[in-house]
Amino acid sequence: MTPNPHIGIIGAGISGLRCADILIQNGVRVTILEARDRIGGRVHQSTVGGHVVDLGPNWIHGAGENPIRTIGEETGTVIYDPEGGRHVTYSRDGYPITDEVSTKVQDFVWTTIAEAFQYSNDHGVNIPVERSLFDFFRERLQQTNFTDEEKQLCLDACRLWGAYVGDQVDKQSLKFFHLEECVDGSNFIVASTYKRILDHIAKTAIAKANIRLNEPVTSIKAPPRNNQSQAKHQVTITTATGTDYTFDQVVVTCPLGWLKQNTSAFSPTLPPRLEQAIKNISYGRLEKLYVTFPRAFWHTNTTSTSPKTRTRNTVFAQFLEPSYTPHPNIEWNQECVSLASLPEPHAHPTLLFYTYGDGGAEIINRLGGLAPSSLEYRESIIQTLQPFYSRLPGYSAENPDCVPVALLATQWQKDVFAGNGSYSNFQVGVEEADVDVEVIRSGDGIGPLRGLWFAGEHTAPFVALGTTTGAFWSGERVARLVCRGFGIGDGGVEVKDDSLPSEDVS
Ligand SMILES: Cc1cc2nc3c(=O)[nH]c(=O)nc-3n(C[C@H](O)[C@H](O)[C@H](O)COP(=O)(O)OP(=O)(O)OC[C@H]3O[C@@H](n4cnc5c(N)ncnc54)[C@H](O)[C@@H]3O)c2cc1C
């Protein structure tokens, strides 16, 4: 064993930074090779209309036993539970359905989601691989005594769950829907953005790791396991700048979407089962569109200071597939959250739209290579979203308050270092997604490769796949395994087994 190992980490996202943190605190030397000119990966902020916003995650999913929430508290990050806020659903004809029907529809959707998790957990083994979450919704709906109109509303509304899984729900595997379940507890919006959380996780790495930015890794050579001749079994990394690095071991945190496109970067070739696992798990397409107005015109209850009255303002708006405006022949619903409802001083007159799957891809393709400062960029987003936000209360085409002052669209699908997508998901056809995740996680232990580990949201504990929490835990887990392998363990840092969900503790 190398007494003072040098570990290379590919990627400075949450998983890579957390991995570096634990390794460094245990006395390990760490170099991080990051393709971009910044750290954070999918956790990143920009500004729209002078307001700082998250381009990637802006929720903490399941704020129960969640280290990201704890970090949020420690760093003074402001979080907000929008649950009590007013939720308005616009039907296909563009008019809000009554609160009574809306509540009935939302109750159905959320009850059915809970039942689908339970059903997937209990009967996963016997569920055919082609059965989708949408099939489950349809079947459950048949068992209700809803009117035909209510049934259609429920079906339309459940499609919006696509924004959670990052693709259409008719593609979401029912068999493995349980892998989408999150840590218990409420979902919180991170009102003051993820910035302080990221800064906190990155602190040790920034202080003590050698972080090499603008170093996209192109080749990873691991020593074959049967190679007894090498005194040191080092992993060699080559980057696009032509630089070679050698490390005792390497942790690869590149997103699943990147791995899918770059299995040829590994030599010797990855074991077939590992390659298969990378292929089997899907990669979602969630994008965000921010539209800032001079004033939150949809907040029609502005005079009252009573919290009760203020909650009558629209916090969530769901726009079901519109029949009143032409659109491409693909799923074209929209969902937005009002950032004007955030606690002060973080509130601003911005609507955040979540768009996913084919619809999201179409919107991003329309933007092509347009500069965000260009008139065409602005017009493209307005043309897409105006048919939706114009249905909100208080809208008038003549009112200057209803004309966007700033617009911003994410384009993760165009971002090779985000794997051309958003986060992993589990689509129909996948046969053993849980084993696939375990295979990718098993890293160094698998096949002929030595000294190579995988971390990242796609290797997270099952309760946190696809989330920042999962990325954090995955980096922590690999760091712990590396330390154990080198016989390092009590470098003054508690690497708690119980900080990880039990299914992941090895
Ligand atoms: C639009 C969107 C919304 C989301 N919303 C939420 C949310 O609300 N809540 C939540 O919990 N999660 C959310 N997520 C998911 C969350 O962002 C991720 O799970 C998490 O940030 C992943 O961290 P990671 O370290 O695994 O990967 P990343 O953050 O992607 O880090 C990987 C790093 O590797 C680098 N890299 C890639 N290829 C190379 C290479 N060849 N060489 C060197 N470096 C490379 C990348 O630049 C990146 O810095 C969202 C994601 C997106 C895109």
The ligand as an SDF file (V2000), in Angstrom:
LIG
                    3D

 53 58  0  0  0  0  0  0  0  0999 V2000
  -31.8930   21.6360  -14.5100 C   0  0  0  0  0  0  0  0  0  0  0  0
  -31.5280   20.8070  -13.3160 C   0  0  0  0  0  0  0  0  0  0  0  0
  -32.2980   20.8820  -12.1830 C   0  0  0  0  0  0  0  0  0  0  0  0
  -31.9750   20.1110  -11.0710 C   0  0  0  0  0  0  0  0  0  0  0  0
  -32.7240   20.2480   -9.9540 N   0  0  0  0  0  0  0  0  0  0  0  0
  -32.3490   19.6180   -8.8250 C   0  0  0  0  0  0  0  0  0  0  0  0
  -32.9470   19.9680   -7.5870 C   0  0  0  0  0  0  0  0  0  0  0  0
  -33.8120   20.8520   -7.5280 O   0  0  0  0  0  0  0  0  0  0  0  0
  -32.5270   19.3030   -6.4710 N   0  0  0  0  0  0  0  0  0  0  0  0
  -31.5380   18.3590   -6.5000 C   0  0  0  0  0  0  0  0  0  0  0  0
  -31.2140   17.8000   -5.4540 O   0  0  0  0  0  0  0  0  0  0  0  0
  -30.9200   18.0500   -7.6680 N   0  0  0  0  0  0  0  0  0  0  0  0
  -31.2830   18.6670   -8.8150 C   0  0  0  0  0  0  0  0  0  0  0  0
  -30.5990   18.4500   -9.9710 N   0  0  0  0  0  0  0  0  0  0  0  0
  -29.5590   17.3980   -9.9800 C   0  0  0  0  0  0  0  0  0  0  0  0
  -28.2510   17.8650   -9.3450 C   0  0  0  0  0  0  0  0  0  0  0  0
  -27.8390   19.0430   -9.9540 O   0  0  0  0  0  0  0  0  0  0  0  0
  -27.1960   16.7880   -9.5470 C   0  0  0  0  0  0  0  0  0  0  0  0
  -27.6570   15.5560   -9.0280 O   0  0  0  0  0  0  0  0  0  0  0  0
  -25.8560   17.0840   -8.8670 C   0  0  0  0  0  0  0  0  0  0  0  0
  -25.5120   18.4400   -8.9400 O   0  0  0  0  0  0  0  0  0  0  0  0
  -24.8100   16.2190   -9.5310 C   0  0  0  0  0  0  0  0  0  0  0  0
  -23.5530   16.3810   -8.9330 O   0  0  0  0  0  0  0  0  0  0  0  0
  -22.3690   15.4790   -9.4840 P   0  0  0  0  0  0  0  0  0  0  0  0
  -21.1660   15.8170   -8.7270 O   0  0  0  0  0  0  0  0  0  0  0  0
  -22.8000   14.0710   -9.5360 O   0  0  0  0  0  0  0  0  0  0  0  0
  -22.2170   15.8970  -11.0360 O   0  0  0  0  0  0  0  0  0  0  0  0
  -21.8040   17.2930  -11.6660 P   0  0  0  0  0  0  0  0  0  0  0  0
  -22.2870   18.4190  -10.8590 O   0  0  0  0  0  0  0  0  0  0  0  0
  -22.2280   17.2620  -13.0780 O   0  0  0  0  0  0  0  0  0  0  0  0
  -20.2160   17.2870  -11.5670 O   0  0  0  0  0  0  0  0  0  0  0  0
  -19.4340   16.5990  -12.4980 C   0  0  0  0  0  0  0  0  0  0  0  0
  -18.2520   17.4720  -12.8690 C   0  0  0  0  0  0  0  0  0  0  0  0
  -17.4600   16.7650  -13.8140 O   0  0  0  0  0  0  0  0  0  0  0  0
  -16.9960   17.6960  -14.7880 C   0  0  0  0  0  0  0  0  0  0  0  0
  -16.6430   16.9460  -15.9810 N   0  0  0  0  0  0  0  0  0  0  0  0
  -17.4810   16.3490  -16.8780 C   0  0  0  0  0  0  0  0  0  0  0  0
  -16.7680   15.7320  -17.8310 N   0  0  0  0  0  0  0  0  0  0  0  0
  -15.4530   15.9650  -17.5320 C   0  0  0  0  0  0  0  0  0  0  0  0
  -14.2350   15.5820  -18.1470 C   0  0  0  0  0  0  0  0  0  0  0  0
  -14.1950   14.8730  -19.2630 N   0  0  0  0  0  0  0  0  0  0  0  0
  -13.0890   15.9870  -17.5860 N   0  0  0  0  0  0  0  0  0  0  0  0
  -13.0760   16.7250  -16.4350 C   0  0  0  0  0  0  0  0  0  0  0  0
  -14.2080   17.1050  -15.8080 N   0  0  0  0  0  0  0  0  0  0  0  0
  -15.3810   16.7180  -16.3520 C   0  0  0  0  0  0  0  0  0  0  0  0
  -18.1650   18.6310  -14.9680 C   0  0  0  0  0  0  0  0  0  0  0  0
  -17.7870   19.8510  -15.5490 O   0  0  0  0  0  0  0  0  0  0  0  0
  -18.6690   18.7750  -13.5370 C   0  0  0  0  0  0  0  0  0  0  0  0
  -18.0470   19.8630  -12.8810 O   0  0  0  0  0  0  0  0  0  0  0  0
  -30.8670   19.2210  -11.1040 C   0  0  0  0  0  0  0  0  0  0  0  0
  -30.0790   19.1590  -12.2430 C   0  0  0  0  0  0  0  0  0  0  0  0
  -30.3960   19.9470  -13.3410 C   0  0  0  0  0  0  0  0  0  0  0  0
  -29.5140   19.8960  -14.5450 C   0  0  0  0  0  0  0  0  0  0  0  0
  1  2  1  0
  2  3  1  0
  2 52  2  0
  3  4  2  0
  4  5  1  0
  4 50  1  0
  5  6  2  0
  6  7  1  0
  6 13  1  0
  7  8  2  0
  7  9  1  0
  9 10  1  0
 10 11  2  0
 10 12  1  0
 12 13  2  0
 13 14  1  0
 14 15  1  0
 14 50  1  0
 15 16  1  0
 16 17  1  0
 16 18  1  0
 18 19  1  0
 18 20  1  0
 20 21  1  0
 20 22  1  0
 22 23  1  0
 23 24  1  0
 24 25  2  0
 24 26  1  0
 24 27  1  0
 27 28  1  0
 28 29  2  0
 28 30  1  0
 28 31  1  0
 31 32  1  0
 32 33  1  0
 33 34  1  0
 33 48  1  0
 34 35  1  0
 35 36  1  0
 35 46  1  0
 36 37  1  0
 36 45  1  0
 37 38  2  0
 38 39  1  0
 39 40  1  0
 39 45  2  0
 40 41  1  0
 40 42  2  0
 42 43  1  0
 43 44  2  0
 44 45  1  0
 46 47  1  0
 46 48  1  0
 48 49  1  0
 50 51  2  0
 51 52  1  0
 52 53  1  0
M  END
$$$$
